[in-house]
Amino acid sequence: MHLRDLKNYLTELAENNNRPWFIMNKPRYDILREEFLELVTQLIVELGKFDPAVKFCNPKKALFRINRDVRFAHDKSPYKTRFSAAVAPNDMRRPSMAGGPTYYFQLDGEGRLLFGAGEYMPPPHRVKALRRAMVEDAAGFSKVLKNKNLKLRYGTIQNEGKLQRPPKGFDADHEHIEFIKLKSFFVWTEIDLDLNKPELLLPLIANGMRDAYPLVAWMRSARVDEEEAA
């Protein structure tokens, strides 16, 4: 992928976030979008080598639209200033659907790459399932948190969106109570790319997501109450 071209395009889009500019530069966007789709296609192949559950995902469904949903937003800018994609089994990557862990990455106009995995703001039935799993499989969850590659790459689960007090029914003294109080369960990291070495992008993302796989696998084991999911 032509990373420098993508950076320049997204930087200019941020400075000219309006429909006329976007239409005038649509040929640039189309080329970059095709390159990004090819990157996602190759990434799914690499993910499938260690996570068969996503081996046959549709790369087109993994891509996020560049159009922003501005219906309830204060910022009415019509376009996102990043290219992003998410990969999950059965292409169920959106939290409003069934839920479940997702691999995610994005490229922005600053030349930065963000990638990670987990469940970002999952639906209530998934939050309950994950919290219960932290209690019922406390040892398994501890093992994931101590995973060497996960810790080196990401540190720990991001502390974004957290209850001030333990949720009802959970022991305040439980060893994982600070994780049980979370509303999102996601690991991610952000780095500045070497725009002159685009060939390093795919292995960088794939290896990073491999390091997150122990968390993804554990999350999939969290049982959902059918009545809560209905």
ZIWOUR-V963214 format. One record per residue. N is the residue number from 0. RES is the residue in one letter. PSI is psi as a letter, one per 40 degrees, with the letter a starting at -180 (999 if undefined). Layout:
{{N	RES	PSI} {N	RES	PSI}}
//
This chain:
{{0	M	i} {1	H	g} {2	L	d} {3	R	d} {4	D	d} {5	L	d} {6	K	d} {7	N	d} {8	Y	d} {9	L	d} {10	T	d} {11	E	d} {12	L	d} {13	A	d} {14	E	e} {15	N	f} {16	N	g} {17	N	i} {18	R	d} {19	P	d} {20	W	d} {21	F	d} {22	I	d} {23	M	d} {24	N	e} {25	K	d} {26	P	d} {27	R	d} {28	Y	d} {29	D	d} {30	I	d} {31	L	d} {32	R	d} {33	E	d} {34	E	d} {35	F	d} {36	L	d} {37	E	d} {38	L	d} {39	V	d} {40	T	d} {41	Q	d} {42	L	d} {43	I	d} {44	V	d} {45	E	d} {46	L	d} {47	G	e} {48	K	d} {49	F	e} {50	D	g} {51	P	e} {52	A	d} {53	V	e} {54	K	d} {55	F	f} {56	C	i} {57	N	h} {58	P	d} {59	K	d} {60	K	e} {61	A	d} {62	L	h} {63	F	i} {64	R	i} {65	I	e} {66	N	h} {67	R	i} {68	D	h} {69	V	e} {70	R	d} {71	F	e} {72	A	i} {73	H	d} {74	D	h} {75	K	e} {76	S	h} {77	P	e} {78	Y	i} {79	K	i} {80	T	f} {81	R	i} {82	F	h} {83	S	i} {84	A	i} {85	A	h} {86	V	h} {87	A	i} {88	P	h} {89	N	f} {90	D	f} {91	M	g} {92	R	e} {93	R	h} {94	P	d} {95	S	e} {96	M	a} {97	A	d} {98	G	i} {99	G	i} {100	P	i} {101	T	i} {102	Y	h} {103	Y	i} {104	F	i} {105	Q	i} {106	L	h} {107	D	i} {108	G	e} {109	E	e} {110	G	f} {111	R	i} {112	L	h} {113	L	h} {114	F	i} {115	G	a} {116	A	i} {117	G	a} {118	E	h} {119	Y	h} {120	M	f} {121	P	i} {122	P	i} {123	P	d} {124	H	d} {125	R	d} {126	V	d} {127	K	d} {128	A	d} {129	L	d} {130	R	d} {131	R	d} {132	A	d} {133	M	d} {134	V	d} {135	E	d} {136	D	f} {137	A	d} {138	A	d} {139	G	d} {140	F	d} {141	S	d} {142	K	d} {143	V	d} {144	L	d} {145	K	e} {146	N	h} {147	K	d} {148	N	d} {149	L	d} {150	K	d} {151	L	d} {152	R	d} {153	Y	e} {154	G	c} {155	T	a} {156	I	h} {157	Q	h} {158	N	g} {159	E	h} {160	G	g} {161	K	h} {162	L	i} {163	Q	d} {164	R	i} {165	P	i} {166	P	i} {167	K	h} {168	G	e} {169	F	h} {170	D	h} {171	A	e} {172	D	e} {173	H	i} {174	E	d} {175	H	f} {176	I	d} {177	E	d} {178	F	d} {179	I	d} {180	K	e} {181	L	i} {182	K	d} {183	S	i} {184	F	g} {185	F	h} {186	V	h} {187	W	i} {188	T	i} {189	E	h} {190	I	i} {191	D	h} {192	L	i} {193	D	h} {194	L	e} {195	N	e} {196	K	g} {197	P	d} {198	E	e} {199	L	e} {200	L	d} {201	L	d} {202	P	d} {203	L	d} {204	I	d} {205	A	d} {206	N	d} {207	G	d} {208	M	d} {209	R	d} {210	D	d} {211	A	e} {212	Y	d} {213	P	d} {214	L	d} {215	V	d} {216	A	d} {217	W	d} {218	M	d} {219	R	d} {220	S	e} {221	A	h} {222	R	h} {223	V	h} {224	D	h} {225	E	d} {226	E	d} {227	E	d} {228	A	e} {229	A	999}}
//
